[in-house]
Amino acid sequence: MTKQEFKSLTTREFTDKEYEAIETVYTFHPAISETEGKKQIAGLYDTFGFRIIADMLPTAIKAKELEEQMTRKRHELEELKEEFKRLKDPSI
């Protein structure tokens, strides 16, 4: 979601720094829907202000870290599978 999209969905003003946190929560918080997330985050911000975003930010950051870790592990697993294939059949 772009800053302009968010601005059009919300009635409250926000700073660039606040938008960075809003974007992180929107993108990574596990309670934000993949299909209705834009409306959800705008509704939360309109109803509760930045305080709710600040409270949700640590969870979003942790979720981001876990997603990155899972991606690295999947990549490692694929590399191990390829190495195992070569071990089984050296002609590969």
Phi and psi in radians as a Rosetta constraint file:
Dihedral C 1 N 2 CA 2 C 2 CIRCULARHARMONIC -1.478 0.35
Dihedral N 2 CA 2 C 2 N 3 CIRCULARHARMONIC 2.874 0.35
Dihedral C 2 N 3 CA 3 C 3 CIRCULARHARMONIC -1.070 0.35
Dihedral N 3 CA 3 C 3 N 4 CIRCULARHARMONIC -0.683 0.35
Dihedral C 3 N 4 CA 4 C 4 CIRCULARHARMONIC -1.116 0.35
Dihedral N 4 CA 4 C 4 N 5 CIRCULARHARMONIC -0.728 0.35
Dihedral C 4 N 5 CA 5 C 5 CIRCULARHARMONIC -1.031 0.35
Dihedral N 5 CA 5 C 5 N 6 CIRCULARHARMONIC -0.815 0.35
Dihedral C 5 N 6 CA 6 C 6 CIRCULARHARMONIC -1.106 0.35
Dihedral N 6 CA 6 C 6 N 7 CIRCULARHARMONIC -0.751 0.35
Dihedral C 6 N 7 CA 7 C 7 CIRCULARHARMONIC -1.021 0.35
Dihedral N 7 CA 7 C 7 N 8 CIRCULARHARMONIC -0.651 0.35
Dihedral C 7 N 8 CA 8 C 8 CIRCULARHARMONIC -1.303 0.35
Dihedral N 8 CA 8 C 8 N 9 CIRCULARHARMONIC -0.345 0.35
Dihedral C 8 N 9 CA 9 C 9 CIRCULARHARMONIC -1.620 0.35
Dihedral N 9 CA 9 C 9 N 10 CIRCULARHARMONIC -0.305 0.35
Dihedral C 9 N 10 CA 10 C 10 CIRCULARHARMONIC -1.992 0.35
Dihedral N 10 CA 10 C 10 N 11 CIRCULARHARMONIC 2.783 0.35
Dihedral C 10 N 11 CA 11 C 11 CIRCULARHARMONIC -1.803 0.35
Dihedral N 11 CA 11 C 11 N 12 CIRCULARHARMONIC -0.197 0.35
Dihedral C 11 N 12 CA 12 C 12 CIRCULARHARMONIC -1.645 0.35
Dihedral N 12 CA 12 C 12 N 13 CIRCULARHARMONIC 2.662 0.35
Dihedral C 12 N 13 CA 13 C 13 CIRCULARHARMONIC -1.399 0.35
Dihedral N 13 CA 13 C 13 N 14 CIRCULARHARMONIC 2.775 0.35
Dihedral C 13 N 14 CA 14 C 14 CIRCULARHARMONIC -2.692 0.35
Dihedral N 14 CA 14 C 14 N 15 CIRCULARHARMONIC 2.696 0.35
Dihedral C 14 N 15 CA 15 C 15 CIRCULARHARMONIC -1.576 0.35
Dihedral N 15 CA 15 C 15 N 16 CIRCULARHARMONIC 2.965 0.35
Dihedral C 15 N 16 CA 16 C 16 CIRCULARHARMONIC -1.077 0.35
Dihedral N 16 CA 16 C 16 N 17 CIRCULARHARMONIC -0.712 0.35
Dihedral C 16 N 17 CA 17 C 17 CIRCULARHARMONIC -1.138 0.35
Dihedral N 17 CA 17 C 17 N 18 CIRCULARHARMONIC -0.729 0.35
Dihedral C 17 N 18 CA 18 C 18 CIRCULARHARMONIC -1.110 0.35
Dihedral N 18 CA 18 C 18 N 19 CIRCULARHARMONIC -0.687 0.35
Dihedral C 18 N 19 CA 19 C 19 CIRCULARHARMONIC -1.100 0.35
Dihedral N 19 CA 19 C 19 N 20 CIRCULARHARMONIC -0.621 0.35
Dihedral C 19 N 20 CA 20 C 20 CIRCULARHARMONIC -1.000 0.35
Dihedral N 20 CA 20 C 20 N 21 CIRCULARHARMONIC -0.789 0.35
Dihedral C 20 N 21 CA 21 C 21 CIRCULARHARMONIC -1.173 0.35
Dihedral N 21 CA 21 C 21 N 22 CIRCULARHARMONIC -0.726 0.35
Dihedral C 21 N 22 CA 22 C 22 CIRCULARHARMONIC -1.032 0.35
Dihedral N 22 CA 22 C 22 N 23 CIRCULARHARMONIC -0.796 0.35
Dihedral C 22 N 23 CA 23 C 23 CIRCULARHARMONIC -1.102 0.35
Dihedral N 23 CA 23 C 23 N 24 CIRCULARHARMONIC -0.707 0.35
Dihedral C 23 N 24 CA 24 C 24 CIRCULARHARMONIC -1.111 0.35
Dihedral N 24 CA 24 C 24 N 25 CIRCULARHARMONIC -0.800 0.35
Dihedral C 24 N 25 CA 25 C 25 CIRCULARHARMONIC -1.112 0.35
Dihedral N 25 CA 25 C 25 N 26 CIRCULARHARMONIC -0.799 0.35
Dihedral C 25 N 26 CA 26 C 26 CIRCULARHARMONIC -1.020 0.35
Dihedral N 26 CA 26 C 26 N 27 CIRCULARHARMONIC -0.751 0.35
Dihedral C 26 N 27 CA 27 C 27 CIRCULARHARMONIC -1.359 0.35
Dihedral N 27 CA 27 C 27 N 28 CIRCULARHARMONIC -0.660 0.35
Dihedral C 27 N 28 CA 28 C 28 CIRCULARHARMONIC -2.037 0.35
Dihedral N 28 CA 28 C 28 N 29 CIRCULARHARMONIC -0.329 0.35
Dihedral C 28 N 29 CA 29 C 29 CIRCULARHARMONIC -1.151 0.35
Dihedral N 29 CA 29 C 29 N 30 CIRCULARHARMONIC 2.249 0.35
Dihedral C 29 N 30 CA 30 C 30 CIRCULARHARMONIC -1.148 0.35
Dihedral N 30 CA 30 C 30 N 31 CIRCULARHARMONIC -0.299 0.35
Dihedral C 30 N 31 CA 31 C 31 CIRCULARHARMONIC -1.504 0.35
Dihedral N 31 CA 31 C 31 N 32 CIRCULARHARMONIC -0.155 0.35
Dihedral C 31 N 32 CA 32 C 32 CIRCULARHARMONIC -1.558 0.35
Dihedral N 32 CA 32 C 32 N 33 CIRCULARHARMONIC 2.174 0.35
Dihedral C 32 N 33 CA 33 C 33 CIRCULARHARMONIC -1.137 0.35
Dihedral N 33 CA 33 C 33 N 34 CIRCULARHARMONIC 2.515 0.35
Dihedral C 33 N 34 CA 34 C 34 CIRCULARHARMONIC -1.283 0.35
Dihedral N 34 CA 34 C 34 N 35 CIRCULARHARMONIC -0.412 0.35
Dihedral C 34 N 35 CA 35 C 35 CIRCULARHARMONIC -1.758 0.35
Dihedral N 35 CA 35 C 35 N 36 CIRCULARHARMONIC -0.558 0.35
Dihedral C 35 N 36 CA 36 C 36 CIRCULARHARMONIC -2.013 0.35
Dihedral N 36 CA 36 C 36 N 37 CIRCULARHARMONIC 0.273 0.35
Dihedral C 36 N 37 CA 37 C 37 CIRCULARHARMONIC -1.049 0.35
Dihedral N 37 CA 37 C 37 N 38 CIRCULARHARMONIC -0.677 0.35
Dihedral C 37 N 38 CA 38 C 38 CIRCULARHARMONIC -1.076 0.35
Dihedral N 38 CA 38 C 38 N 39 CIRCULARHARMONIC -0.802 0.35
Dihedral C 38 N 39 CA 39 C 39 CIRCULARHARMONIC -1.166 0.35
Dihedral N 39 CA 39 C 39 N 40 CIRCULARHARMONIC -0.696 0.35
Dihedral C 39 N 40 CA 40 C 40 CIRCULARHARMONIC -1.053 0.35
Dihedral N 40 CA 40 C 40 N 41 CIRCULARHARMONIC -0.903 0.35
Dihedral C 40 N 41 CA 41 C 41 CIRCULARHARMONIC -1.158 0.35
Dihedral N 41 CA 41 C 41 N 42 CIRCULARHARMONIC -0.655 0.35
Dihedral C 41 N 42 CA 42 C 42 CIRCULARHARMONIC -1.149 0.35
Dihedral N 42 CA 42 C 42 N 43 CIRCULARHARMONIC -0.715 0.35
Dihedral C 42 N 43 CA 43 C 43 CIRCULARHARMONIC -1.129 0.35
Dihedral N 43 CA 43 C 43 N 44 CIRCULARHARMONIC -0.736 0.35
Dihedral C 43 N 44 CA 44 C 44 CIRCULARHARMONIC -1.085 0.35
Dihedral N 44 CA 44 C 44 N 45 CIRCULARHARMONIC -0.784 0.35
Dihedral C 44 N 45 CA 45 C 45 CIRCULARHARMONIC -1.137 0.35
Dihedral N 45 CA 45 C 45 N 46 CIRCULARHARMONIC -0.747 0.35
Dihedral C 45 N 46 CA 46 C 46 CIRCULARHARMONIC -1.118 0.35
Dihedral N 46 CA 46 C 46 N 47 CIRCULARHARMONIC -0.706 0.35
Dihedral C 46 N 47 CA 47 C 47 CIRCULARHARMONIC -1.338 0.35
Dihedral N 47 CA 47 C 47 N 48 CIRCULARHARMONIC -0.766 0.35
Dihedral C 47 N 48 CA 48 C 48 CIRCULARHARMONIC -2.012 0.35
Dihedral N 48 CA 48 C 48 N 49 CIRCULARHARMONIC -0.133 0.35
Dihedral C 48 N 49 CA 49 C 49 CIRCULARHARMONIC 1.329 0.35
Dihedral N 49 CA 49 C 49 N 50 CIRCULARHARMONIC -2.918 0.35
Dihedral C 49 N 50 CA 50 C 50 CIRCULARHARMONIC -1.182 0.35
Dihedral N 50 CA 50 C 50 N 51 CIRCULARHARMONIC -0.398 0.35
Dihedral C 50 N 51 CA 51 C 51 CIRCULARHARMONIC -0.952 0.35
Dihedral N 51 CA 51 C 51 N 52 CIRCULARHARMONIC -0.745 0.35
Dihedral C 51 N 52 CA 52 C 52 CIRCULARHARMONIC -1.157 0.35
Dihedral N 52 CA 52 C 52 N 53 CIRCULARHARMONIC -0.658 0.35
Dihedral C 52 N 53 CA 53 C 53 CIRCULARHARMONIC -1.132 0.35
Dihedral N 53 CA 53 C 53 N 54 CIRCULARHARMONIC -0.795 0.35
Dihedral C 53 N 54 CA 54 C 54 CIRCULARHARMONIC -1.049 0.35
Dihedral N 54 CA 54 C 54 N 55 CIRCULARHARMONIC -0.668 0.35
Dihedral C 54 N 55 CA 55 C 55 CIRCULARHARMONIC -1.228 0.35
Dihedral N 55 CA 55 C 55 N 56 CIRCULARHARMONIC -0.548 0.35
Dihedral C 55 N 56 CA 56 C 56 CIRCULARHARMONIC -1.477 0.35
Dihedral N 56 CA 56 C 56 N 57 CIRCULARHARMONIC -0.318 0.35
Dihedral C 56 N 57 CA 57 C 57 CIRCULARHARMONIC -1.015 0.35
Dihedral N 57 CA 57 C 57 N 58 CIRCULARHARMONIC -0.803 0.35
Dihedral C 57 N 58 CA 58 C 58 CIRCULARHARMONIC -1.030 0.35
Dihedral N 58 CA 58 C 58 N 59 CIRCULARHARMONIC -0.676 0.35
Dihedral C 58 N 59 CA 59 C 59 CIRCULARHARMONIC -1.168 0.35
Dihedral N 59 CA 59 C 59 N 60 CIRCULARHARMONIC -0.712 0.35
Dihedral C 59 N 60 CA 60 C 60 CIRCULARHARMONIC -1.114 0.35
Dihedral N 60 CA 60 C 60 N 61 CIRCULARHARMONIC -0.715 0.35
Dihedral C 60 N 61 CA 61 C 61 CIRCULARHARMONIC -1.121 0.35
Dihedral N 61 CA 61 C 61 N 62 CIRCULARHARMONIC -0.751 0.35
Dihedral C 61 N 62 CA 62 C 62 CIRCULARHARMONIC -1.108 0.35
Dihedral N 62 CA 62 C 62 N 63 CIRCULARHARMONIC -0.733 0.35
Dihedral C 62 N 63 CA 63 C 63 CIRCULARHARMONIC -1.084 0.35
Dihedral N 63 CA 63 C 63 N 64 CIRCULARHARMONIC -0.714 0.35
Dihedral C 63 N 64 CA 64 C 64 CIRCULARHARMONIC -1.059 0.35
Dihedral N 64 CA 64 C 64 N 65 CIRCULARHARMONIC -0.806 0.35
Dihedral C 64 N 65 CA 65 C 65 CIRCULARHARMONIC -1.048 0.35
Dihedral N 65 CA 65 C 65 N 66 CIRCULARHARMONIC -0.757 0.35
Dihedral C 65 N 66 CA 66 C 66 CIRCULARHARMONIC -1.145 0.35
Dihedral N 66 CA 66 C 66 N 67 CIRCULARHARMONIC -0.706 0.35
Dihedral C 66 N 67 CA 67 C 67 CIRCULARHARMONIC -1.084 0.35
Dihedral N 67 CA 67 C 67 N 68 CIRCULARHARMONIC -0.739 0.35
Dihedral C 67 N 68 CA 68 C 68 CIRCULARHARMONIC -1.120 0.35
Dihedral N 68 CA 68 C 68 N 69 CIRCULARHARMONIC -0.706 0.35
Dihedral C 68 N 69 CA 69 C 69 CIRCULARHARMONIC -1.142 0.35
Dihedral N 69 CA 69 C 69 N 70 CIRCULARHARMONIC -0.731 0.35
Dihedral C 69 N 70 CA 70 C 70 CIRCULARHARMONIC -1.105 0.35
Dihedral N 70 CA 70 C 70 N 71 CIRCULARHARMONIC -0.685 0.35
Dihedral C 70 N 71 CA 71 C 71 CIRCULARHARMONIC -1.101 0.35
Dihedral N 71 CA 71 C 71 N 72 CIRCULARHARMONIC -0.775 0.35
Dihedral C 71 N 72 CA 72 C 72 CIRCULARHARMONIC -1.069 0.35
Dihedral N 72 CA 72 C 72 N 73 CIRCULARHARMONIC -0.742 0.35
Dihedral C 72 N 73 CA 73 C 73 CIRCULARHARMONIC -1.151 0.35
Dihedral N 73 CA 73 C 73 N 74 CIRCULARHARMONIC -0.690 0.35
Dihedral C 73 N 74 CA 74 C 74 CIRCULARHARMONIC -1.071 0.35
Dihedral N 74 CA 74 C 74 N 75 CIRCULARHARMONIC -0.725 0.35
Dihedral C 74 N 75 CA 75 C 75 CIRCULARHARMONIC -1.104 0.35
Dihedral N 75 CA 75 C 75 N 76 CIRCULARHARMONIC -0.772 0.35
Dihedral C 75 N 76 CA 76 C 76 CIRCULARHARMONIC -1.050 0.35
Dihedral N 76 CA 76 C 76 N 77 CIRCULARHARMONIC -0.745 0.35
Dihedral C 76 N 77 CA 77 C 77 CIRCULARHARMONIC -1.071 0.35
Dihedral N 77 CA 77 C 77 N 78 CIRCULARHARMONIC -0.757 0.35
Dihedral C 77 N 78 CA 78 C 78 CIRCULARHARMONIC -1.086 0.35
Dihedral N 78 CA 78 C 78 N 79 CIRCULARHARMONIC -0.707 0.35
Dihedral C 78 N 79 CA 79 C 79 CIRCULARHARMONIC -1.107 0.35
Dihedral N 79 CA 79 C 79 N 80 CIRCULARHARMONIC -0.725 0.35
Dihedral C 79 N 80 CA 80 C 80 CIRCULARHARMONIC -1.134 0.35
Dihedral N 80 CA 80 C 80 N 81 CIRCULARHARMONIC -0.683 0.35
Dihedral C 80 N 81 CA 81 C 81 CIRCULARHARMONIC -1.083 0.35
Dihedral N 81 CA 81 C 81 N 82 CIRCULARHARMONIC -0.760 0.35
Dihedral C 81 N 82 CA 82 C 82 CIRCULARHARMONIC -1.110 0.35
Dihedral N 82 CA 82 C 82 N 83 CIRCULARHARMONIC -0.736 0.35
Dihedral C 82 N 83 CA 83 C 83 CIRCULARHARMONIC -1.106 0.35
Dihedral N 83 CA 83 C 83 N 84 CIRCULARHARMONIC -0.717 0.35
Dihedral C 83 N 84 CA 84 C 84 CIRCULARHARMONIC -1.129 0.35
Dihedral N 84 CA 84 C 84 N 85 CIRCULARHARMONIC -0.704 0.35
Dihedral C 84 N 85 CA 85 C 85 CIRCULARHARMONIC -1.034 0.35
Dihedral N 85 CA 85 C 85 N 86 CIRCULARHARMONIC -0.792 0.35
Dihedral C 85 N 86 CA 86 C 86 CIRCULARHARMONIC -1.127 0.35
Dihedral N 86 CA 86 C 86 N 87 CIRCULARHARMONIC -0.582 0.35
Dihedral C 86 N 87 CA 87 C 87 CIRCULARHARMONIC -1.173 0.35
Dihedral N 87 CA 87 C 87 N 88 CIRCULARHARMONIC -0.708 0.35
Dihedral C 87 N 88 CA 88 C 88 CIRCULARHARMONIC -1.208 0.35
Dihedral N 88 CA 88 C 88 N 89 CIRCULARHARMONIC -0.672 0.35
Dihedral C 88 N 89 CA 89 C 89 CIRCULARHARMONIC -2.376 0.35
Dihedral N 89 CA 89 C 89 N 90 CIRCULARHARMONIC 1.617 0.35
Dihedral C 89 N 90 CA 90 C 90 CIRCULARHARMONIC -1.091 0.35
Dihedral N 90 CA 90 C 90 N 91 CIRCULARHARMONIC -0.240 0.35
Dihedral C 90 N 91 CA 91 C 91 CIRCULARHARMONIC -1.371 0.35
Dihedral N 91 CA 91 C 91 N 92 CIRCULARHARMONIC -0.104 0.35
